[in-house]
Amino acid sequence: MPTAKNTRNLMTPSPPLAPLVVGPRTFELTRSPILMGIVNVTPDSFSDGGLFFEPQAALDQALQLAAAGADILDIGGESTRPFADPVSVQEELQRVIPLIQAIRRHSDIPISIDTYKAAVAQAALDAGANLINDISALRFDSQMVHVAASAGVPVVLMHMQGQPRTMQLAPHYDNVVAEVKAFLTERRDFALAQGISPTNIILDVGIGFGKNLAHNLELLRRLNEFHDLGCPLLLGVSRKAFIGNLLNAPVTERDIGTLGAIAVGLVHGAQIIRTHNIGLAKQLTAVMAAVLHGAAT
């Protein structure tokens, strides 16, 4: 049984990270995690494809997530589920830009654009987005690193083996933690060399992206080993297939399992939680912060 001291060491990177500035908000990365609410403006995302494809439905969902306690909204216009087909830049722009503009008419909440296309990222930033969430870690579009560096915004660099259409065919690693860590180290160093500020780099181990069940579980239980990379860690486990495999549950019945995975991630120091159900995540993180830090948030 880990002691309180050992648990605290898992949760708190050493040395402490600098605050993360996302648009109008400055987040201290020492206590409660940042909650990132997912808004998929797509007809085919694995969890909620089509539910928020219409502009008003997407806006309503975004504002509901903000009201429930989201710190950041993550807007995506292309499904990156396993075996998904890509969409054109124009189609992606038509999906996400009107929503970002609409949110900005109602709220100054920080907005993340979930894209690997530089043109989409730039248009989203121009429309009011404040963060780039790139599943390719700046690899799929050579201009993305320049967009991020010029804008001076935070960028999420995620590990993925293969591409969405192929990543789940036969994922293989000799040592999944070592290989993911080596990849993220190289991507971090590339971003730094291209002028992205060290305080603007966020890392994501890419749960479910080119990993099987054993890979995902190993990354979760050893997430604390990524702290020495010196960047905030984003964890995206919400309703993913590995939870469905463990519970034999459809997507609509994975929220409790998601909370279990989030709790493990928090104990191991995840600073940003990307999730669909902000209300439940808010309750979980409030209780965990109070217990592990010894005081209510």
Secondary structure, 3 states (H helix, E strand, C coil): CCCHHHHHHHHCCCCCCCCEEECCEEECCCCCCEEEEEEECCCCCCCCCCCCCCHHHHHHHHHHHHHHCCCEEEEECCCCCCCCCCCCHHHHHHHHHHHHHHHHHHCCCCEEEECCCHHHHHHHHHHCCCEEEECCCCCCCCCHHHHHHHHCCCEEEECCCCCCCCCCCCCCCCCHHHHHHHHHHHHHHHHHHCCCCHHHEEEECCCCCCCCHHHHHHHHHCHHHHHHHCCCEEEECCCCHHHHHHHCCCHHHCHHHHHHHHHHHHHCCCCEEEECCHHHHHHHHHHHHHHHHCCCC
